[in-house]
Amino acid sequence: MRKKINQKKNKLQDFSAKILKLLSNNSSKTYNYKQIAASMDIIDTQGRNDIIKELKYLLSKEKIKEIEPGKFQIIPTMDYFEGTIDMTSRKTAYFVCSELEEDVFIPTNNLNKALDKDLVKVYIYNKRKGKKPEGEVVEIIKRHKTEFVGVIEIQKNFAFVTSANAKMYTDIFISKDKIGNAKDGDVVLVNIEDWPDRADSPFGRILKVLGKQGEHNTEMHAILAEYGLPNDFPVEVEAFAQKIDTSIQQSEIDKRRDMRDVLTFTIDPKDAKDFDDALSFRQLENGRYEIGVHIADVSHYVQEGTILDAEAYQRATSVYLVDRVVPMLPEVLSNFACSLRPNEEKYTFSAVFQLNEKAEIVDQWFGRTVTYSDKRMAYEEAQQIIETGKGFIPENISISGVVQEIEQPIVDGVLKMNELAKIMRQKRMSDGAISFDKVEVKFHLNENDEPVGVYFKVSKDANHLIEEFMLLANKKVSEYVGKQKKTFVYRIHDEPDQDKLFNLQGIISKFGYSINFKSKASISSSLNTLLSQVQGKKEQNLVDTLTIRSMSKASYSTENIGHYGLAFEYYSHFTSPIRRYPDIMAHRLLQHYLDQGASVNEEEMEVKCLHCSQMESLAANAERDSVKYMQVKFMQDQKGKEFVGVISGVTEWGIYVELVDNKCEGMVRIREIKDDYYIFDDKQYALVGQSTNNVIQLGDEVIVTVKNADLIKKQLDFNYIRKNQQ
């Protein structure tokens, strides 16, 4: 008898939950008991009577309200929240909501078809003392994306697409008529069109075949497609760009400041094709130094309201994959008309400064110019001048491949600007700027774009020289507009989150470093000390990475809050309009205000800022994925070889190890460390052996071998051999 009563009680509770879920998912609608029964597939009289009883019960508990006789609607409660889904690789998720102090765990069976980064409404339950809250998705407000990249597996009458993305927990069903011309095993781009209530998988349609799995080009296209990034330009955009008059006209020169007779040169990476910026140098009769920061005048060619501008805005940034650049602008502009190539006259937008010996700005001028680049140099060549004080460039450094002698006026200009740049940099650091010189991983590629070697790109004085003058132009342009209280596009960077800094402190203390939390100035000073102390140490890349992660993310906004990392009150992006759309926006706004124009609509600009920030983030993810792909490809032939690595992450399922020689990162699963049974200790960031008390912790040097290199998942698995005793 008691069993029957409990069954009846459970059935009614189930009805309650289903009724509340239906009404929550459709919070603006009203339902009568017949509509509720129909939605729950209940057709018997007893079932309908149970629904009526539950409606009365929910009414008495003020969970629902009766809008008119027999019509019910949910009463919104604080147990429902809106936010986004953050999937894990284990088919569970966390619900991220700004109104909640902590992220809320969502078990797999409570996802209810929500996918990674979807905007959802969630019901929070288990809010009892001592219990961590859990949630259930009750409504998908907006899908983050509907297009996915995966490999198609074709059966007789249907197909499935499986994504390599660890956060995409379901495959996608494709009916026979929506397979298109895809072949079994192809990498494809698929669009989710529907996810029927009773279907385990969403239904989709093949949009595009990207190529054969494992082929280099296919994988690069797949990375772009995964983030919704374009590859080729539409035909009409290319045609429009080709028709633009890119010749230098006297009528246009007459409207500009003519600086063609001033010594001007570019310093860029040796493989660069798009030269955004050039520097001019001359000493004036008053003893000051006139230094011009000349930027490609992209906005002269990319006019508002054109299909070219619409395409550039949509892309918002160039994407730099390991083996290619996907430019923001068609090549006729990015590599030719706008690029400040040597021995060519160019239209430029300039910030011209007069500095004294102390690198103080005595005068400044902004406006459109025409310039002539006398010389193109690579960073290595400029560095050679700085280190030797002479213009002799040996053939192993020269970008021409032969010995060359740089003209003395250019040598003098480089040396003096280096002096001034060092003073400016020192002042920035004393003002609280943080020096992030993170080692960049680069690959030597053969003619087939296969990685044959790894090298590290490190910033030297020549890089810092260019950086300081670009920072100066960006700072002064934004300051000029900002002080007029007019709408502008700022590059903002908020202060770091204290909790993240405390977490960082917990990790770096294991290496003997610390952060001084006494004041803002002491925090930035101790971070700089930390970054300089780890240089050349085994833990450098780990500490650099963790410090960057503890920082807020820089973004674009019309609301200026300053730039924490640079210690600037005003900052913008002005110096790279060939590859960044916000710089084009900054050029247009600056010219508008130089022409005494009124402040523009802030809301419209803010929408554009948000779009550019989002596209920048997608491009960064794609770039990161392409590096991971190349690292895995590079390690494919290294199986069995021993490598020294540093433990860069410790989790309950294993350790992440970054190899010292090439910065490739892979995982060792906890169950595969055979010398003991290990348990994760989250307080020590360590695995602890239960028999031996052996501790494997963050920052330890270990010996590993390559177990598996999965190109599809862009994932390396290592075998743990032993700790490195040297």
Helices and strands as residue ranges (DSSP letters): H 2-25, H 33-39, H 45-60, E 64-68, E 71-74, E 80-87, E 93-96, E 104-106, G 108-110, E 119-125, E 134-142, E 147-154, E 158-162, E 172-175, G 176-178, E 186-194, E 203-212, H 216-226, H 235-242, H 250-253, E 257-258, E 264-268, E 277-283, E 289-296, H 298-301, H 307-315, E 319-320, E 325-326, H 331-331, I 332-337, E 345-355, E 361-372, E 375-378, H 379-388, E 392-393, E 404-405, H 408-430, E 440-445, E 451-457, H 461-482, E 490-492, H 498-508, G 509-511, H 520-533, H 540-550, E 555-557, H 581-594, H 602-635, G 636-638, E 642-651, E 654-659, E 665-669, G 670-672, E 678-681, E 686-689, E 695-697, E 701-710, E 715-723
